[in-house]
Amino acid sequence: MNKRSNSRSLLLVGGGADRINVRYACGFDAPDPFLYVEAKGQKHLLVSMLELGRAQQLGEAVQTHTHDSLGLKPKERRSLGQQALGLLKHLGLKRIQVSADCPIGVVRELEKAEIKVRVAKAPLYPERLVKTDKEIEFLRASQRAAVSAMKAAIGMIEASDISAEGHLLQQNGEVLTAEIVRHQIERVLLDADCIAEDIIVACGDQAVDPHERGYGPLYAHQFIVLDIFPCSKTSGYWGDITRTVLRGGADPMQTKLYKTVLKAQKEALASVKPGANAKEIHQRIFDRFVAAGFVTGMKDGVPQGFIHSTGHGVGLEIHEGPSVSPAGTELEVGQVITIEPGLYYRGLGGVRIEDTVVVTEKGCSALARCSKEWRL
Amino acid sequence: MNKRSNSRSLLLVGGGADRINVRYACGFDAPDPFLYVEAKGQKHLLVSMLELGRAQQLGEAVQTHTHDSLGLKPKERRSLGQQALGLLKHLGLKRIQVSADCPIGVVRELEKAEIKVRVAKAPLYPERLVKTDKEIEFLRASQRAAVSAMKAAIGMIEASDISAEGHLLQQNGEVLTAEIVRHQIERVLLDADCIAEDIIVACGDQAVDPHERGYGPLYAHQFIVLDIFPCSKTSGYWGDITRTVLRGGADPMQTKLYKTVLKAQKEALASVKPGANAKEIHQRIFDRFVAAGFVTGMKDGVPQGFIHSTGHGVGLEIHEGPSVSPAGTELEVGQVITIEPGLYYRGLGGVRIEDTVVVTEKGCSALARCSKEWRL
């Protein structure tokens, strides 16, 4: 625990609202909600009988409590708020901090029992923003898995034939779809013991809606955005990478779009270093896009242009601090962030190029290498 | 919306604390938190620009709002509470209900602006407990995927050889491990477009800790508990099945343990019908186990015996109402529940047999069939 944690009494809901922070704080996770308390420099877990064995494996670093050890009545065991109350009473705590994510139901039960509840300032664990060497190893492993999957996906697109109608065709003559490529990505990630949800394989205008995962046939002469973000089942750390490719020839406008995004990403990567302002990195990309004629705004009722942040932190969450956006602050050594400029226009499609990098003394370093060759 | 929803003003946090209820209420889900409001019989979503396209696909059933349409300032956009406030102001709402899971941070921001916040009684959507025909079809599809994966896993164990040391061996002569079997299960589920986390392949005493997923070599003459619960990526509905198998001969005590659990499950399944009391179903199993000499309690500091509920509801959540436990109530037609008695003792291992069934007019019906042959 850091100094700040030592001097506070904090209640978190593991497995639920505060799952990631609890995992970070004590290494424990479970499918159903459980309670975590820090008080007087000691960590406590309140878990069900079902979780007791796993919780005890944490050893002396964490004191484990159960419904039985606290003498909770059957009705109390069914209420997270009553469980929290039982634990706080046992620890002799009459005032407690909770996260802004703490369920109101728990807070109301505590307040009814005259426990004074204060919402702790975010981030609860500022040290989460700067990764340890061990965390960087975990992130690198997940990023390597993402790159393997990316190479498999790009390989399938590269090996495709083009039908008279412009569809991409598999070796067996059948149409290559977003679903087939996604399935291949998921297989590679599963083999690397990673979970992968919402992988994006979005062709043409599908990519203009940035949260559309993509579906149906893939076409030649159209951009295909591949965004892969696996989470390691063992470490819980994420990787995140995006590449955009195009099978068959590109027209001059497509080439200009790709090159503009690529140049913006290169410049942004070159400007990442300790002390660099993430807000300014974002703004420079925005300005560069405008200067190249790529404006951002609503068009035909749809947001188009550079419609998302330049990047975000990656760790036990796929989206965490620090932000590389108008909300950005100064970068520090050991932070792990994505740099992922993108441009999206109906009729032209989308281009996004994303790498996950660690901020080093001298600049930054990609967690894993992956080609940005785009014309296949 | 049902009558109850029509007369209330309700705020939920989609993608976050109230993710499943929002998905149930309006069919929308997203990776990052967004807001959902029901008021005056109308459904509303407040989503980021990134989600706008997908949200609009819901059509007229849901009114879509964005940070722009509400005129939120940049700082307000970064706070879920301020976003909620903006939406409530726009809708002219000065009092609102939230779920017990609503983040305290959101509630505090609303209260600061003199919005009156009340915690709605659970369950928010009582109709979720009774599945529609469409929901049952989704559940059946996930359960079928689970059964396919189960058959693949059991097939691997059945095809194994037994080494001189009692290890199970694959066809290639290498030791068959929990990890290898789990990987095969995950592959089958991936091919069925399902997500699978925390699949259990637990041999011998590993199964006595019910949340231990299992690891390392599998052994002959020991129980292997296989618990498979996939979630369909498309529908969001779960399946849930457990089988226990044993390769090589079983001793009389193992045979007695298995037969006792099997008989308890059969009797429980036979007693499931509309109007049956789920609490009594659970208690009868408990009593039957005691009568057979299988007591429940702490032994050597570890909970042993029948240490979990008989069952739980399955739907958009793997664990939802109704509960088949001391908290159980009367069952109704269309409810989908698991029946999964189990007994666990150190030195003997664990046996759990689980099926997911739908309550019918006459009794209940398994969502998918799967053999309970256990001696392989």
Chai-1 contact restraints between the chains, C-beta under 6 A:
chainA,res_idxA,chainB,res_idxB,connection_type,confidence,min_distance_angstrom,max_distance_angstrom,comment,restraint_id
A,M49,B,P303,contact,1.0,0.0,6.0,A-B,restraint_1
A,M49,B,I307,contact,1.0,0.0,6.0,A-B,restraint_2
A,L50,B,P210,contact,1.0,0.0,6.0,A-B,restraint_3
A,L50,B,H211,contact,1.0,0.0,6.0,A-B,restraint_4
A,E51,B,H211,contact,1.0,0.0,6.0,A-B,restraint_5
A,G53,B,D209,contact,1.0,0.0,6.0,A-B,restraint_6
A,R54,B,H211,contact,1.0,0.0,6.0,A-B,restraint_7
A,A100,B,P103,contact,1.0,0.0,6.0,A-B,restraint_8
A,A100,B,G105,contact,1.0,0.0,6.0,A-B,restraint_9
A,D101,B,P103,contact,1.0,0.0,6.0,A-B,restraint_10
A,C102,B,I104,contact,1.0,0.0,6.0,A-B,restraint_11
A,P103,B,A100,contact,1.0,0.0,6.0,A-B,restraint_12
A,P103,B,D101,contact,1.0,0.0,6.0,A-B,restraint_13
A,I104,B,C102,contact,1.0,0.0,6.0,A-B,restraint_14
A,I104,B,I104,contact,1.0,0.0,6.0,A-B,restraint_15
A,I104,B,V107,contact,1.0,0.0,6.0,A-B,restraint_16
A,I104,B,V119,contact,1.0,0.0,6.0,A-B,restraint_17
A,G105,B,A100,contact,1.0,0.0,6.0,A-B,restraint_18
A,G105,B,V119,contact,1.0,0.0,6.0,A-B,restraint_19
A,V107,B,I104,contact,1.0,0.0,6.0,A-B,restraint_20
A,V119,B,I104,contact,1.0,0.0,6.0,A-B,restraint_21
A,E186,B,L190,contact,1.0,0.0,6.0,A-B,restraint_22
A,L190,B,E186,contact,1.0,0.0,6.0,A-B,restraint_23
A,L190,B,L190,contact,1.0,0.0,6.0,A-B,restraint_24
A,D209,B,G53,contact,1.0,0.0,6.0,A-B,restraint_25
A,P210,B,L50,contact,1.0,0.0,6.0,A-B,restraint_26
A,H211,B,L50,contact,1.0,0.0,6.0,A-B,restraint_27
A,H211,B,E51,contact,1.0,0.0,6.0,A-B,restraint_28
A,H211,B,R54,contact,1.0,0.0,6.0,A-B,restraint_29
A,P303,B,M49,contact,1.0,0.0,6.0,A-B,restraint_30
A,I307,B,M49,contact,1.0,0.0,6.0,A-B,restraint_31
